[in-house]
Amino acid sequence: MAPAKPTSAATPRRPKKTPAADVGKPPAALIDARIAELPDWRGALLARLRALIRAAHPGIVEDWKWNTPVWACHGIVCTGETYNKTVKLTFAQGAWLVDEAGLFNASLAGNARRAIDFQAGAVVDDAALQALVRAAVAFNAAPAGGSGPAGPAPGGGAMADGVVHGACLCTRVRFSARLPSRWVAHCHCSYCRRAHGAAFVTWVGFAAEQFSLDPDSAGPRWYDSSPGAQRAFCPTCGTPMFFQSTRWPGEVHVARALIDAPLDREPSAHVFFERHVPWLTVDDPLPKRTSQG
């Protein structure tokens, strides 16, 4: 006879707002109480996940928001929610993290959040989870300013406070980005050339918090294109769209051709120029920077 599956007692629907009786209590005490009120597998799992998260980075602190456990460092890292059949970790900026182990299995179409749903009997990959927590901390700690591969770029102009929009060929993946942009540059690296089937790719860099998928957009598909880097494309029409890398944390790079409207700046340089194709003549006055420059 097969062993019986673990069962969960029904959990009453909790209010999204912290009850008045709990306001002002230490977050650690509230998390302890949440674990204690779950005597089945969910309490044990939440306690284990809590320990893994706290041990992943020395700067992690515990908080309590939306009547839910929160772990933070330079901003929210993740929340820990419990339901009748699921324990859920929701990473506030999960869409921009490199999830090498493929832990994210829920909220995959969100603009920023990604989640991991654990059900009874789930196997927890301790090392992968802690790596994801550390990646979230690094993302939160990234400076708001940045210069991307093009280096410092001349700024703004009249459109500095505007919003631009773009889409893939079939328009199922649509996005918005709030200006100012950080930089625009022509990239000649072999990865970009092969991913786009072009002599070079013009990218525009945005701070991650200035970029979002539209509410009714389909989600792009991300893949690891080189060490520490991911690219995204539309899973329907195949349009190459976005790039992110641990080399430029806190940035989202968007293929410039996907945005029809004028931007707040023009391209300021050719980058990785030592890898340019020999059959294209580039004679504009822009700086030609190499990977070492």
PAVO-62174 format. One line per field, with one value per residue: x, y, z of N, C-alpha, C in turn; residue in three letters; residue number from 1. Coordinates in steps of 0.1 Angstrom, whole numbers. Layout:
residues N
nx <- [X;...]
ny <- [Y;...]
nz <- [Z;...]
cax <- [X;...]
cay <- [Y;...]
caz <- [Z;...]
cx <- [X;...]
cy <- [Y;...]
cz <- [Z;...]
domi <- [ALA;...]
pavo <- [NUM;...]
***
This chain:
residues 293
nx <- [9;6;22;4;-4;9;-13;-31;-43;-73;-68;-80;-91;-68;-67;-55;-43;-24;-36;-50;-42;-17;-1;29;42;73;87;100;88;61;65;74;50;33;45;41;13;8;7;13;30;34;42;66;81;80;95;120;126;128;151;170;170;177;203;216;226;243;231;204;172;143;109;75;48;17;4;21;51;82;113;142;167;184;160;130;134;121;88;70;44;16;-7;-36;-26;-1;31;45;71;76;95;104;117;120;118;140;162;188;179;193;189;163;142;119;85;60;38;49;45;45;53;75;77;84;77;81;64;58;48;33;57;77;109;136;160;186;211;207;184;195;214;198;186;208;214;191;196;219;209;190;209;222;235;214;222;239;261;262;275;283;295;297;270;257;231;195;172;142;125;129;112;93;74;81;70;70;71;71;74;49;34;25;41;46;58;67;87;101;114;143;165;195;217;226;237;257;262;287;294;299;279;256;254;249;226;207;210;223;245;253;239;217;213;193;197;180;172;162;139;125;114;88;67;37;4;-14;3;19;43;78;103;131;166;198;224;251;279;266;247;216;191;161;132;103;81;63;66;93;109;139;145;152;179;200;225;248;270;262;244;210;201;181;184;172;162;168;154;128;114;94;91;108;138;153;179;206;225;256;281;301;304;324;339;361;353;338;322;339;328;312;312;320;318;310;312;312;326;347;347;364;363;379;380]
ny <- [-12;22;49;73;105;136;156;187;209;228;262;292;320;346;380;406;428;435;424;446;439;428;448;465;445;426;416;391;376;375;360;336;329;325;302;284;282;265;233;212;199;223;243;233;234;261;271;259;271;297;296;290;313;333;325;328;354;378;403;400;409;404;411;423;424;431;412;391;371;387;390;409;430;458;464;447;412;387;373;352;331;312;287;265;242;249;263;294;312;345;364;397;411;391;387;397;383;359;327;301;274;270;274;290;287;298;327;335;353;378;413;420;403;370;336;308;279;256;224;197;174;184;187;206;226;235;250;262;278;296;308;322;340;355;366;383;401;413;425;443;460;472;502;531;546;542;531;512;492;512;532;564;585;612;632;634;657;670;649;636;629;613;584;555;531;497;467;432;415;402;415;404;404;431;462;488;517;540;571;590;573;553;549;545;523;508;474;451;426;390;374;390;395;369;362;379;378;398;424;441;451;475;488;499;511;507;516;489;493;511;498;478;450;453;453;435;419;391;369;371;347;336;329;314;330;334;332;344;360;367;364;375;365;367;341;334;347;349;371;387;404;414;419;410;412;400;416;441;450;456;468;468;458;469;460;485;489;480;500;525;553;585;587;599;603;598;571;566;554;528;495;468;467;455;431;434;428;421;428;450;484;509;541;563;591;582;571;542;516;490;458;461;487]
nz <- [0;-9;8;27;16;29;48;50;74;70;63;77;57;57;67;45;57;85;116;141;167;164;155;158;172;174;143;141;162;153;130;142;155;133;122;143;144;123;124;107;78;65;84;93;69;63;85;79;54;62;78;59;43;60;66;42;36;55;59;58;71;91;85;87;67;51;65;65;65;58;42;40;25;17;6;-3;-3;-4;2;25;21;32;23;19;5;-2;2;-3;-17;-26;-47;-48;-69;-88;-116;-127;-119;-123;-126;-123;-115;-121;-102;-100;-103;-104;-109;-132;-153;-144;-140;-124;-102;-92;-82;-60;-56;-31;-25;-5;5;-12;-26;-14;-28;-13;-17;-42;-37;-17;-33;-50;-32;-25;-50;-52;-32;-41;-64;-53;-40;-60;-75;-82;-103;-135;-162;-181;-209;-227;-213;-196;-206;-225;-212;-209;-218;-235;-232;-208;-187;-198;-210;-228;-253;-264;-285;-295;-328;-333;-314;-290;-268;-249;-237;-214;-207;-185;-190;-178;-201;-196;-213;-248;-272;-299;-302;-309;-303;-305;-294;-294;-322;-332;-318;-328;-355;-370;-381;-360;-328;-316;-285;-257;-225;-194;-161;-139;-124;-139;-159;-173;-181;-200;-185;-198;-213;-228;-214;-219;-230;-212;-215;-207;-221;-221;-198;-167;-180;-195;-221;-236;-255;-277;-272;-291;-317;-319;-317;-308;-277;-250;-226;-199;-173;-149;-150;-154;-131;-120;-143;-173;-206;-237;-269;-292;-316;-311;-301;-312;-309;-305;-285;-254;-260;-283;-300;-284;-288;-303;-292;-279;-302;-314;-322;-345;-377;-407;-431;-430;-433;-410;-405;-391;-367;-341;-309;-309;-290;-273;-257;-236;-232]
cax <- [0;14;21;-6;2;7;-25;-30;-56;-77;-64;-90;-86;-63;-68;-42;-38;-20;-46;-46;-36;-4;7;39;49;85;85;104;77;50;68;73;36;28;50;35;-1;8;14;15;42;36;49;80;87;83;107;132;129;132;165;179;170;185;217;221;233;244;223;190;164;129;99;61;40;5;1;29;65;90;128;147;181;184;147;124;140;109;78;66;30;11;-21;-40;-18;11;40;50;81;75;106;98;123;124;119;154;172;192;174;200;184;149;133;106;74;47;39;60;41;45;62;87;77;85;74;83;54;62;37;37;67;86;124;141;174;191;221;201;176;203;220;187;185;220;212;181;202;228;200;185;220;228;232;204;228;247;265;262;287;287;302;288;263;251;217;182;165;128;117;135;102;83;73;81;64;75;65;77;68;35;28;20;50;46;65;68;99;101;127;154;173;208;226;222;250;257;270;292;299;294;267;245;252;242;212;198;212;226;259;254;226;216;206;191;197;171;171;152;127;118;110;78;58;23;-5;-20;13;24;56;89;110;145;175;211;231;266;280;261;239;203;184;147;126;89;79;54;72;108;117;149;139;158;192;204;237;254;280;255;232;200;197;175;188;161;166;163;145;115;107;92;92;121;143;159;193;210;236;268;293;301;311;330;342;372;347;329;323;348;321;305;320;315;326;304;321;310;337;348;352;367;359;388;379]
cay <- [0;34;57;84;118;145;164;200;214;240;275;302;331;356;393;411;438;430;428;457;433;424;459;469;433;423;407;377;370;372;348;324;326;319;288;276;279;255;221;202;201;237;250;228;239;276;272;255;281;309;294;291;326;341;321;331;366;384;415;397;412;400;421;417;433;425;401;380;372;393;390;421;435;469;463;433;400;378;371;338;330;299;284;252;232;255;274;302;323;354;373;410;414;378;387;402;375;347;315;290;261;269;273;298;279;305;341;337;363;391;423;420;392;356;329;294;272;243;216;187;165;190;187;220;227;245;258;270;288;306;316;331;350;364;374;393;411;420;433;454;468;479;517;536;551;532;536;502;490;523;542;576;590;625;629;637;665;673;637;629;624;606;570;550;518;488;454;423;415;398;424;397;408;445;467;503;521;554;579;590;561;554;550;538;520;497;463;443;413;379;369;398;393;356;361;388;376;411;429;446;454;488;485;511;506;513;511;479;497;520;490;468;445;458;444;424;413;378;369;366;335;339;318;317;331;334;332;355;368;361;371;371;366;364;327;332;351;347;384;389;416;420;414;414;405;403;426;454;447;467;473;460;463;467;463;499;488;477;513;534;567;590;586;611;603;590;562;574;546;514;488;455;469;447;419;438;420;428;431;462;496;518;553;574;597;577;563;528;511;476;451;465;502]
caz <- [0;-9;20;26;14;40;47;56;79;63;70;74;49;65;62;39;65;98;126;151;179;161;151;168;177;166;132;144;170;144;121;151;157;121;121;154;141;112;130;97;70;61;94;93;57;64;94;72;44;70;82;47;38;70;65;29;36;68;59;58;82;91;86;86;59;44;74;59;68;48;44;32;25;7;-1;-1;-11;-7;12;27;22;34;19;23;-1;-8;9;-14;-16;-37;-48;-53;-82;-94;-130;-131;-113;-130;-119;-130;-112;-125;-91;-101;-110;-103;-112;-143;-163;-137;-145;-116;-92;-95;-70;-59;-49;-25;-20;4;-1;-22;-23;-14;-32;-3;-23;-53;-30;-11;-44;-55;-22;-26;-62;-50;-24;-50;-73;-45;-36;-72;-74;-91;-115;-142;-175;-191;-217;-235;-205;-193;-218;-224;-207;-210;-228;-232;-230;-197;-178;-205;-211;-242;-253;-275;-286;-305;-341;-332;-304;-278;-256;-249;-225;-212;-200;-181;-192;-188;-203;-191;-224;-260;-279;-309;-297;-320;-298;-313;-289;-299;-336;-335;-312;-336;-369;-375;-380;-346;-322;-309;-272;-248;-211;-185;-147;-139;-118;-148;-170;-169;-191;-199;-177;-206;-221;-226;-208;-228;-226;-209;-215;-204;-234;-218;-183;-160;-188;-200;-231;-237;-268;-277;-275;-303;-330;-318;-317;-296;-271;-238;-221;-185;-170;-136;-152;-152;-122;-119;-156;-184;-219;-246;-283;-296;-328;-307;-296;-324;-306;-302;-271;-249;-264;-295;-297;-280;-290;-307;-281;-284;-316;-319;-328;-356;-389;-417;-443;-428;-431;-400;-407;-383;-358;-327;-304;-312;-278;-272;-245;-226;-231]
cx <- [9;12;11;2;0;-5;-23;-44;-60;-74;-74;-83;-81;-65;-54;-36;-35;-31;-41;-38;-21;5;16;47;62;82;89;94;65;53;69;59;30;32;43;20;-3;15;17;28;45;44;64;88;90;94;120;136;134;147;174;181;179;200;224;229;232;235;208;183;150;120;85;53;28;1;9;44;73;105;134;162;182;171;142;130;128;100;75;52;26;-4;-24;-31;-4;18;46;60;80;87;102;104;127;126;133;165;176;189;180;194;169;139;119;96;61;49;49;57;41;55;75;88;78;83;79;72;59;50;42;47;77;100;129;156;180;201;216;192;184;211;210;185;196;219;202;187;211;220;195;196;226;225;222;210;236;251;265;275;291;295;292;283;258;236;206;176;150;120;121;124;91;83;73;76;70;68;73;70;53;27;22;29;51;51;64;81;98;114;130;160;187;219;220;235;248;267;274;297;292;281;255;243;245;228;202;199;215;241;262;240;226;207;204;190;188;174;160;139;119;112;99;71;44;14;-11;-10;15;38;67;96;125;153;189;219;246;267;276;251;227;197;169;141;111;87;70;60;87;116;126;145;148;171;194;216;242;265;275;242;223;196;190;178;177;166;160;152;130;107;106;94;106;125;149;174;195;221;249;281;290;309;314;334;353;366;337;332;331;340;311;314;313;323;319;314;320;323;336;355;354;362;367;387;368]
cy <- [12;42;69;97;127;153;177;204;226;252;285;313;342;370;398;421;432;434;438;451;429;436;463;457;431;413;393;369;366;360;335;320;320;305;279;273;269;242;210;205;215;245;246;233;254;278;269;266;294;308;295;305;335;338;325;344;373;396;413;401;407;412;415;428;425;412;388;382;378;393;401;423;445;469;449;423;391;378;356;336;315;298;270;241;237;264;281;312;332;364;386;414;402;378;391;394;363;335;303;276;259;267;279;289;285;320;344;348;377;400;423;408;379;348;314;288;258;236;205;177;171;189;201;219;239;255;267;281;299;314;326;343;360;372;385;404;420;430;445;465;476;494;520;541;540;537;525;500;502;534;554;582;604;623;636;645;666;661;630;623;616;591;565;535;510;475;445;424;412;406;417;401;423;451;483;506;536;560;587;576;563;556;543;536;509;486;454;429;401;373;377;396;380;356;369;385;389;414;434;449;467;485;499;505;514;508;501;484;507;512;480;463;451;448;432;417;399;379;364;354;339;327;323;318;331;334;345;364;360;370;366;373;363;349;324;335;350;360;385;403;422;413;419;406;409;414;440;452;459;473;463;466;459;469;476;498;485;489;522;548;572;588;599;612;595;580;570;566;533;506;474;456;461;434;422;429;427;433;443;474;505;530;565;579;592;570;548;521;495;471;456;480;507]
cz <- [0;3;17;24;26;38;54;62;72;71;67;66;58;59;56;48;79;108;136;163;176;157;162;174;168;155;134;152;162;135;130;153;145;119;131;151;129;117;120;90;66;71;94;81;58;74;87;61;51;73;71;43;47;69;52;28;50;70;59;71;80;93;85;79;53;52;70;63;55;52;35;34;14;-1;1;-9;-14;5;14;31;24;30;22;18;-6;3;-3;-10;-28;-37;-55;-67;-90;-109;-135;-126;-122;-122;-125;-127;-116;-113;-93;-109;-109;-105;-123;-153;-156;-142;-137;-107;-99;-82;-71;-50;-44;-21;-11;-2;-10;-17;-24;-18;-24;-10;-34;-47;-24;-22;-49;-45;-23;-39;-60;-41;-32;-59;-65;-42;-47;-71;-85;-104;-122;-156;-185;-199;-225;-226;-203;-206;-215;-220;-214;-221;-225;-228;-217;-188;-185;-204;-225;-241;-265;-275;-296;-318;-340;-322;-292;-266;-258;-236;-225;-204;-197;-183;-180;-189;-197;-202;-236;-268;-289;-304;-308;-315;-305;-308;-294;-314;-339;-330;-321;-351;-376;-373;-366;-341;-314;-296;-265;-234;-202;-171;-146;-134;-128;-160;-165;-182;-189;-192;-185;-215;-218;-220;-218;-222;-224;-211;-212;-217;-233;-203;-177;-168;-193;-211;-231;-251;-267;-280;-287;-316;-330;-318;-305;-290;-260;-234;-207;-182;-156;-138;-150;-144;-122;-132;-165;-197;-229;-260;-288;-307;-324;-302;-308;-321;-304;-288;-267;-252;-276;-291;-294;-283;-297;-297;-286;-298;-322;-325;-340;-368;-399;-429;-442;-425;-421;-400;-400;-373;-344;-322;-306;-300;-279;-259;-233;-223;-222]
domi <- [MET;ALA;PRO;ALA;LYS;PRO;THR;SER;ALA;ALA;THR;PRO;ARG;ARG;PRO;LYS;LYS;THR;PRO;ALA;ALA;ASP;VAL;GLY;LYS;PRO;PRO;ALA;ALA;LEU;ILE;ASP;ALA;ARG;ILE;ALA;GLU;LEU;PRO;ASP;TRP;ARG;GLY;ALA;LEU;LEU;ALA;ARG;LEU;ARG;ALA;LEU;ILE;ARG;ALA;ALA;HIS;PRO;GLY;ILE;VAL;GLU;ASP;TRP;LYS;TRP;ASN;THR;PRO;VAL;TRP;ALA;CYS;HIS;GLY;ILE;VAL;CYS;THR;GLY;GLU;THR;TYR;ASN;LYS;THR;VAL;LYS;LEU;THR;PHE;ALA;GLN;GLY;ALA;TRP;LEU;VAL;ASP;GLU;ALA;GLY;LEU;PHE;ASN;ALA;SER;LEU;ALA;GLY;ASN;ALA;ARG;ARG;ALA;ILE;ASP;PHE;GLN;ALA;GLY;ALA;VAL;VAL;ASP;ASP;ALA;ALA;LEU;GLN;ALA;LEU;VAL;ARG;ALA;ALA;VAL;ALA;PHE;ASN;ALA;ALA;PRO;ALA;GLY;GLY;SER;GLY;PRO;ALA;GLY;PRO;ALA;PRO;GLY;GLY;GLY;ALA;MET;ALA;ASP;GLY;VAL;VAL;HIS;GLY;ALA;CYS;LEU;CYS;THR;ARG;VAL;ARG;PHE;SER;ALA;ARG;LEU;PRO;SER;ARG;TRP;VAL;ALA;HIS;CYS;HIS;CYS;SER;TYR;CYS;ARG;ARG;ALA;HIS;GLY;ALA;ALA;PHE;VAL;THR;TRP;VAL;GLY;PHE;ALA;ALA;GLU;GLN;PHE;SER;LEU;ASP;PRO;ASP;SER;ALA;GLY;PRO;ARG;TRP;TYR;ASP;SER;SER;PRO;GLY;ALA;GLN;ARG;ALA;PHE;CYS;PRO;THR;CYS;GLY;THR;PRO;MET;PHE;PHE;GLN;SER;THR;ARG;TRP;PRO;GLY;GLU;VAL;HIS;VAL;ALA;ARG;ALA;LEU;ILE;ASP;ALA;PRO;LEU;ASP;ARG;GLU;PRO;SER;ALA;HIS;VAL;PHE;PHE;GLU;ARG;HIS;VAL;PRO;TRP;LEU;THR;VAL;ASP;ASP;PRO;LEU;PRO;LYS;ARG;THR;SER;GLN;GLY]
pavo <- [1;2;3;4;5;6;7;8;9;10;11;12;13;14;15;16;17;18;19;20;21;22;23;24;25;26;27;28;29;30;31;32;33;34;35;36;37;38;39;40;41;42;43;44;45;46;47;48;49;50;51;52;53;54;55;56;57;58;59;60;61;62;63;64;65;66;67;68;69;70;71;72;73;74;75;76;77;78;79;80;81;82;83;84;85;86;87;88;89;90;91;92;93;94;95;96;97;98;99;100;101;102;103;104;105;106;107;108;109;110;111;112;113;114;115;116;117;118;119;120;121;122;123;124;125;126;127;128;129;130;131;132;133;134;135;136;137;138;139;140;141;142;143;144;145;146;147;148;149;150;151;152;153;154;155;156;157;158;159;160;161;162;163;164;165;166;167;168;169;170;171;172;173;174;175;176;177;178;179;180;181;182;183;184;185;186;187;188;189;190;191;192;193;194;195;196;197;198;199;200;201;202;203;204;205;206;207;208;209;210;211;212;213;214;215;216;217;218;219;220;221;222;223;224;225;226;227;228;229;230;231;232;233;234;235;236;237;238;239;240;241;242;243;244;245;246;247;248;249;250;251;252;253;254;255;256;257;258;259;260;261;262;263;264;265;266;267;268;269;270;271;272;273;274;275;276;277;278;279;280;281;282;283;284;285;286;287;288;289;290;291;292;293]
***
